[in-house]
Every structure is written in C-alpha cells, then in structure tokens.
Amino acid sequence: MAIADLKNVLRIFGGADVDAETQQELFKEVLMMTLAPAADADINIQTVEVDRIREIIKAHTGEDVTSADIRVAARAELYAEATLRKYLASVRKKLANKDRVNTVHALADVFRSDQAVSVLEIDFFNGVAEA
C-alpha cells in the first residue's frame, strides 16, 4: 500500500475505532498530509524539502515514498472537503502522544531544511501545532 493512499481519512471522519495497526497507518498518513503541504507552504516547493520529507517518512515509518507522491500530496485540491487543520483536530486523540510530537518535530525539520523559514511557513506550523 502506498503511503499517499490516505485510506484511513474516510474511516476516521466516519468515526471508526482505531486499533494499533490502524493507529500506525494513521500516523503515516498524518505525516504525509502534514509534511507534504508544508513543502508548499511558502508557495515554492524546494527539492531539498521534498528530499527531507522522504528521509523523515522513511525514518519514522520504514516506508519509501517518491518525490511524486509528496508533490501530489502537497496539492491543495486534496483538502477541498476538509482542511488540514480540521483533519488533524479530528485525529489528534486517535494518535499516540509520541506520534503527535514526532509530527510537529518533523514539520520543524522540513521548514529548516532549506535554511530559510518564511512567514507563511511559520503560519502553517502554528496552524498544525494548534490543531
């Protein structure tokens, strides 16, 4: 299964219970849904950011994702029905504390990867952290 499938999103919005395996899949999806749009938060997807996202996802999940997976997931159209903040708020109680912390740390890591953090990236980070 590709990490970018995001199949658990509908299950979570539908109110399904989360077992340990589903929780791990959910963490993978949260990473992808949070980090991929982060690469585009400053309206400029940098290759270094995409590469860093791939490294982070591999380190946290053991899965390889392609640059194309990340660039597709970064597209705002994926969030037409539910904003990222709404999604994160709905799943936060279903994620382990360590996974929530790892997601925020990974987000900061992505923003620092190109050596410059823009105001748009700070706003994106704050929105994720508040969700």
C-alpha positions as CSV (number, residue, x, y, z in Angstrom):
1,M,0.0,0.0,0.0
2,A,1.3,3.4,-0.9
3,I,1.6,5.9,2.0
4,A,-0.1,8.5,-0.2
5,D,-3.3,6.5,-0.5
6,L,-4.7,8.2,2.6
7,K,-7.3,5.5,3.0
8,N,-7.8,6.0,6.8
9,V,-9.0,9.6,6.3
10,L,-12.5,8.5,5.4
11,R,-12.6,5.9,8.2
12,I,-11.6,8.4,10.8
13,F,-14.1,11.0,9.6
14,G,-16.6,8.2,9.7
15,G,-15.9,7.7,13.4
16,A,-14.3,4.3,13.2
17,D,-12.4,2.9,16.2
18,V,-8.6,2.7,15.8
19,D,-6.7,-0.4,16.7
20,A,-2.8,-0.5,17.0
21,E,-2.3,-1.3,13.3
22,T,-4.7,1.4,12.1
23,Q,-3.1,3.8,14.5
24,Q,0.3,3.2,12.9
25,E,-1.2,3.6,9.4
26,L,-2.9,6.8,10.6
27,F,0.5,8.2,11.8
28,K,1.9,7.5,8.4
29,E,-1.0,9.4,6.8
30,V,-0.7,12.3,9.2
31,L,3.0,12.6,8.4
32,M,2.3,12.7,4.7
33,M,-0.7,15.0,5.0
34,T,1.2,17.4,7.2
35,L,4.7,17.3,5.7
36,A,3.8,17.3,2.0
37,P,1.8,20.5,2.1
38,A,4.5,22.0,4.3
39,A,6.8,21.8,1.3
40,D,4.4,24.1,-0.5
41,A,3.6,26.4,2.5
42,D,5.8,29.2,1.1
43,I,4.4,28.7,-2.4
44,N,7.7,27.2,-3.6
45,I,8.4,23.5,-3.3
46,Q,12.1,23.1,-2.8
47,T,13.8,19.8,-3.8
48,V,15.7,19.9,-0.5
49,E,12.4,20.0,1.3
50,V,10.9,17.1,-0.7
51,D,14.1,15.1,-0.1
52,R,14.0,15.8,3.7
53,I,10.3,14.7,3.8
54,R,11.2,11.4,2.1
55,E,14.0,10.9,4.7
56,I,11.7,11.7,7.6
57,I,9.0,9.4,6.5
58,K,11.5,6.6,5.9
59,A,13.0,7.1,9.4
60,H,9.6,7.2,11.2
61,T,7.7,4.6,9.2
62,G,10.2,2.5,7.3
63,E,8.4,3.2,4.0
64,D,9.8,4.7,0.9
65,V,7.8,7.4,-0.8
66,T,8.6,9.0,-4.1
67,S,9.1,12.7,-4.8
68,A,6.0,12.5,-7.0
69,D,3.9,11.1,-4.0
70,I,5.0,14.1,-2.0
71,R,4.3,16.6,-4.7
72,V,0.8,15.2,-5.4
73,A,0.0,15.2,-1.6
74,A,1.2,18.8,-1.4
75,R,-1.5,19.9,-3.8
76,A,-4.2,21.9,-2.0
77,E,-7.0,20.2,-4.0
78,L,-6.6,17.1,-1.8
79,Y,-8.0,19.1,1.1
80,A,-11.1,20.6,-0.7
81,E,-13.6,18.8,1.6
82,A,-11.7,19.0,4.8
83,T,-8.9,21.4,5.7
84,L,-5.7,20.0,7.2
85,R,-6.4,21.7,10.5
86,K,-9.8,20.1,10.7
87,Y,-8.4,16.7,9.8
88,L,-5.6,17.0,12.4
89,A,-8.1,18.1,15.0
90,S,-10.3,15.1,14.3
91,V,-7.5,12.5,14.5
92,R,-5.3,14.0,17.3
93,K,-7.0,11.9,20.0
94,K,-6.5,8.8,18.0
95,L,-2.8,9.3,17.6
96,A,-0.3,8.4,20.3
97,N,1.3,11.4,22.1
98,K,4.7,10.4,20.7
99,D,3.3,10.4,17.2
100,R,1.9,13.9,17.6
101,V,5.2,15.2,19.0
102,N,7.1,13.4,16.2
103,T,4.9,15.1,13.6
104,V,5.5,18.6,14.9
105,H,9.2,18.0,15.2
106,A,9.3,16.6,11.7
107,L,7.4,19.7,10.4
108,A,10.0,22.0,12.0
109,D,12.8,19.9,10.5
110,V,11.3,20.3,7.0
111,F,11.0,24.0,7.3
112,R,14.6,24.3,8.4
113,S,15.9,22.1,5.6
114,D,16.2,25.0,3.1
115,Q,18.0,27.2,5.6
116,A,15.2,29.9,5.5
117,V,11.9,29.9,7.3
118,S,9.3,32.2,5.8
119,V,6.3,33.9,7.5
120,L,4.0,31.6,5.5
121,E,5.8,28.5,6.9
122,I,5.6,29.9,10.5
123,D,1.8,30.4,10.0
124,F,1.5,26.8,8.6
125,F,3.5,25.5,11.6
126,N,1.3,27.4,14.1
127,G,-1.9,26.1,12.5
128,V,-0.7,22.5,12.7
129,A,0.6,22.9,16.3
130,E,-2.8,24.4,17.4
131,A,-4.8,21.6,15.7
